[in-house]
C-alpha cells in the first residue's frame, strides 16, 4: 500500500486529492486486520462494495461458491486438470446453469 501511494504521488503530481479512495472486493485477505491497517496508514478511504452491485457478475455470488463446494475434496495437480474438472462439473449442471443464466438476463 505504501508503494502504491508513493507511486501515485510520483506519477500523478497535482492530480491527487488529499484523500484517495480505494474499492476492493470483500475477500478475507482484503478484510484482514493487516490490510485494513495498511489502508488506514496510507490515508486511503475505503468505498464499501455494495452487496448487489451491477458490477458483480452473478457467477461471483452464485455459481462459483457452488462450484467451489463441489470441487473442494478433489486434488488437481495442473491448471488444465482444474479447468477440466470445472467443465465436467458444469456439464452436469446444464439445467441449473440455464436457469441461472435466465435469472441473470432479467
N, C-alpha and C positions, 0 to 999 in steps of 0.2 A: 504494500500500500504506500509506503514511504517513497519507494522508487517511482511508483505511478504518479504521485503528487509532484515530485521533483521534475519528472519528465513533462508533465502538463505545464508546470511553471515555466520550464525552459522553452518548450516548443510552442506555447500558446500565450506568449507575453502580451499583456494588455487585453487579452480576450477573456480572461477568467474573472469571475466574480469572487467575492470573498468567501462564499460558501459553495462548495462543489456538491452536486447531488449524485448519488450512486443508487442504481437499481440493480438488484440481483435476485435470483430465484431463492426460494426458501430451503435449499438443500442444507443438510446438517453441517457441512463444512462452512457454509456462509453464516449460519446462525450460531456457530461456536463462540465461546467466550473470547478466545484469542482473536478471531476475525472481527468480532464486534468492538473489541478494544482497539484494534488496528484502525478500523474505520473512524472511531471516535478520536483517536490520537492524531490522525491526519486531518481532522477538521471536516471530514465528509459528512453530509447529511443524507440519511437513508430515505429513499422513497419506498413506501410499502408496496409490495406486489399484490395487487388485488386478487382474491381467490378465483374470481370468474372473469379474468381479463380476456378480451378478444384476441390478445396477442398469444395466448396459450393455445396450443393445439390440443384438441380433445384427447389425443393419444397421451399427452403428458399426465393427465389426471384420470384416465380411464383404462386405456389399452395397456400401457407399459406396466402399471402396478400388477395387473392380472398376469401378464407375461412373466414378469419377474418372479411372482409367486410360483408359477408353473415350472419355471426353469431353475429354481433355486437349488434343488437337490442334485442337479446334473453338473458334471465337470467337463469343461471344454478346454482343450489344450491349444487350440488355434482360433483366431478370429473367424476363419472360414467355417469351422465346426459350430461356433456360436451362431453365425448367420444361418447356417443350415438348420440348426436346432430351432431357432426362432421361426424360420419359414415353415418348418414342419408343424410346429405348434399353431402357427397362424392358419395353415391349411385346414386344421381340424376345427377352426373357429369361423368358417365361412359365414354361417348364419348369424353368429354374434357380430362379426365384423360388418356385415351388410347392414344390420340393424344399427350399429354404432355409426356407420357412415351416413345413413339416412338421418339420424338424430343430429349429426354434425352439420348437415346441409340446411337444417331448419334455421 
